[in-house]
């Protein structure tokens, strides 16, 4: 297999590649729109899962070629999708019910910010003095899914940490996040404790991560470089 230089990866690809390592064979997986939808491109060999689209499908297949796209077949981000054999379609209310009632094993959600208590904010941003858009189905996922992964860039455009001690934005879910994956690091969220730093992007040290992270964290005994599946 051809070696890929980690330095040549975009932040989005880094996050999506690492998120793929959190997905286990046989799971039912919901991917939030944006960076999380890229996760399906990097699943490890032998990992077979059933993908769920919030707007009403279990059994989402690969993204179609442009000329094969069907406007009636999209995910929650209005991106074109295909169906795998045996896919199940349903109305939105039924899909949201499945999300709330524990039928999904893992959801990977984009985030505006996340904090060391596992509070997730991914639905609102302030523009021209107003907060928008609405919260959507992410609140149902945060309530009912066993394992929430927050996928986000580590710092914002102003250079401020998006991994907070305490979130300042309206929350999507309270204490729901189990793992935080950024383009710089991987943290476990632990009840009533600082985050646990598991991995850092290759070449970054613990001190480098502390310099860009507002949240408090301890370092795992087996701390090492981020798994990216490059070889």
matplotlib code that plots the C-alpha trace (Angstrom):
import matplotlib.pyplot as plt

x = [0.0, 1.3, 2.4, 0.6, 2.3, 0.0, 1.0, -0.7, -4.1, -6.8, -8.3, -11.5, -9.8, -7.8, -11.0, -12.9, -10.1, -9.8, -13.5, -13.5, -11.4, -14.3, -16.7, -17.0, -18.1, -21.8, -22.9, -25.7, -24.1, -25.6, -23.4, -24.2, -23.8, -20.5, -17.3, -19.0, -20.3, -16.8, -16.2, -17.7, -14.8, -12.2, -13.8, -11.2, -11.3, -13.6, -15.8, -19.3, -21.9, -25.5, -25.6, -28.6, -29.8, -31.8, -34.4, -35.6, -33.3, -31.5, -29.1, -27.4, -25.0, -22.1, -22.4, -23.6, -21.8, -23.2, -25.3, -26.8, -27.9, -31.6, -33.0, -35.5, -32.6, -30.6, -29.3, -30.1, -27.6, -29.4, -26.4, -27.2, -27.1, -27.7, -29.4, -27.9, -29.9, -32.4, -32.5, -35.5, -37.2, -39.6, -41.1, -39.2, -41.2, -40.4, -36.7, -36.6, -38.3, -35.6, -33.0, -34.6, -35.2, -31.7, -31.8, -28.5, -25.2, -23.1, -23.5, -20.7, -21.8, -20.1, -19.8, -19.4, -17.8, -17.7, -16.6, -14.9, -18.3, -19.3, -21.8, -22.2, -23.2, -23.7, -26.9, -26.5, -24.2, -24.6, -24.9, -25.8, -27.0, -29.3, -29.0, -29.7, -30.4, -32.7, -31.6, -32.9, -32.7, -29.3, -31.0, -32.8, -29.5, -27.9, -30.7, -31.1, -27.8, -25.4, -22.2, -21.8, -18.6, -18.0, -16.0, -14.7, -11.6, -9.6, -9.5, -11.8, -10.8, -9.8, -7.4, -9.5, -10.0, -13.3, -12.6, -13.9, -14.0, -17.6, -19.6, -20.8, -23.3, -26.8, -26.5, -27.6, -27.1, -25.9, -23.2, -23.8, -20.4, -18.1, -15.2, -13.9, -12.0, -10.3, -7.7, -5.1, -6.2, -8.5, -10.0, -12.2, -14.8, -15.0, -17.7, -16.7, -13.1, -10.9, -10.7, -8.3, -5.9, -5.5, -3.8, -2.3, -1.7, 1.7, 4.5, 2.5, 3.4, 1.3, 2.5, 1.4, -2.1, -2.2, -1.3, -4.4, -6.9, -9.0, -10.4, -8.5, -7.2, -5.0, -2.8, -3.5, -0.7, -0.7, -0.8, 0.5, 0.1, -3.3, -4.5, -5.1, -5.0, -2.3, -0.3]
y = [0.0, 3.5, 5.6, 8.9, 11.8, 12.9, 16.5, 16.4, 15.6, 18.3, 18.8, 17.3, 14.1, 13.8, 13.9, 11.5, 9.0, 8.9, 8.7, 5.5, 3.8, 4.2, 2.3, -1.5, -4.3, -5.0, -1.6, 0.6, 4.0, 7.5, 10.0, 13.7, 15.9, 17.7, 16.0, 12.9, 11.8, 11.4, 8.6, 6.0, 6.5, 5.2, 2.1, -0.6, -3.8, -6.3, -3.6, -4.0, -1.6, -0.4, 3.3, 5.3, 8.6, 10.8, 11.7, 8.1, 5.3, 2.3, 1.0, 4.0, 3.0, 4.8, 8.3, 8.0, 9.5, 12.8, 11.5, 8.8, 11.1, 11.1, 14.1, 11.8, 9.9, 12.2, 12.2, 14.8, 17.2, 16.9, 15.1, 12.3, 8.7, 5.2, 2.3, -1.1, -4.3, -4.6, -0.9, 0.2, 3.5, 5.3, 8.6, 11.1, 10.6, 6.8, 7.6, 10.0, 7.4, 4.9, 7.5, 8.2, 4.6, 3.1, 1.4, 3.1, 2.1, 5.1, 8.6, 10.8, 14.4, 17.6, 20.3, 24.0, 23.3, 20.6, 20.7, 18.5, 17.4, 16.0, 18.8, 19.2, 22.3, 21.8, 23.6, 27.4, 30.1, 33.9, 35.9, 39.5, 39.4, 36.3, 32.6, 30.1, 27.5, 25.2, 22.3, 19.5, 15.8, 16.0, 16.4, 13.1, 11.4, 12.9, 11.6, 8.1, 6.9, 4.9, 6.4, 10.0, 11.0, 14.8, 15.5, 19.0, 21.1, 21.9, 25.7, 28.2, 30.9, 33.3, 30.7, 29.9, 26.4, 24.7, 22.1, 24.0, 23.8, 24.8, 25.3, 28.9, 28.0, 26.6, 22.9, 20.1, 17.5, 17.5, 15.1, 12.9, 12.9, 9.9, 10.7, 14.0, 13.8, 16.8, 17.4, 17.6, 15.1, 12.3, 12.6, 10.3, 12.1, 10.8, 11.5, 14.2, 14.2, 16.0, 14.7, 11.9, 12.6, 9.3, 10.4, 13.4, 14.2, 12.7, 15.1, 17.0, 16.7, 16.9, 20.4, 21.3, 20.0, 21.9, 25.1, 24.9, 23.3, 25.3, 22.1, 20.4, 16.9, 14.1, 12.0, 8.3, 5.9, 4.5, 8.0, 7.8, 9.2, 9.4, 6.4, 7.5, 4.3, 5.6, 2.4]
z = [0.0, -0.9, 2.1, 2.6, 4.3, 7.2, 6.6, 3.2, 4.6, 5.1, 8.6, 7.3, 6.1, 9.3, 11.4, 9.1, 8.9, 12.7, 13.2, 11.1, 13.7, 16.3, 14.1, 14.9, 12.7, 12.8, 14.2, 13.1, 12.4, 12.0, 10.3, 10.8, 7.8, 7.0, 8.1, 9.6, 6.2, 5.0, 7.6, 5.4, 2.9, 5.4, 7.1, 7.8, 5.8, 7.4, 9.1, 7.8, 9.2, 8.5, 7.8, 8.9, 7.5, 9.9, 7.3, 7.0, 5.8, 7.2, 4.6, 3.0, 0.3, -1.5, -2.9, -6.5, -9.5, -10.5, -13.5, -11.3, -8.5, -7.7, -5.9, -4.0, -2.4, -0.1, 3.5, 6.1, 4.6, 1.2, -0.3, -2.8, -1.6, -2.8, -1.1, -0.3, -0.9, 1.9, 2.8, 4.8, 4.1, 6.6, 7.4, 9.4, 12.6, 12.6, 11.9, 14.8, 17.0, 16.2, 17.1, 20.5, 21.4, 21.2, 17.9, 16.7, 18.2, 17.3, 15.9, 14.6, 14.8, 13.7, 16.4, 16.8, 20.2, 22.9, 26.5, 29.1, 30.5, 27.2, 26.5, 22.7, 20.8, 17.1, 16.0, 16.3, 15.4, 15.7, 12.5, 12.3, 15.9, 15.4, 16.3, 13.5, 12.2, 14.3, 16.4, 14.0, 14.8, 16.5, 19.8, 19.3, 18.5, 21.6, 23.7, 22.4, 20.8, 23.0, 21.8, 20.5, 18.8, 18.4, 15.2, 14.8, 14.0, 17.2, 16.9, 15.2, 12.7, 15.5, 16.8, 19.9, 21.2, 20.3, 23.0, 26.0, 29.8, 29.5, 26.4, 25.8, 23.0, 23.2, 23.8, 21.5, 24.2, 27.8, 28.9, 25.8, 24.1, 24.7, 22.4, 20.9, 17.6, 16.2, 13.5, 16.4, 19.0, 20.3, 23.8, 25.9, 28.0, 31.5, 34.1, 36.6, 35.5, 33.0, 29.5, 28.8, 25.9, 23.9, 20.7, 19.0, 15.3, 14.3, 15.4, 18.0, 21.7, 24.8, 25.3, 21.8, 22.6, 25.9, 24.1, 21.9, 24.3, 26.8, 28.4, 31.2, 30.4, 31.7, 29.4, 28.9, 29.8, 26.3, 24.6, 21.1, 17.5, 15.9, 14.0, 10.4, 8.4, 6.1, 5.5]

ax = plt.figure().add_subplot(projection="3d")
ax.plot(x, y, z, "-o")
ax.set_aspect("equal")
plt.show()
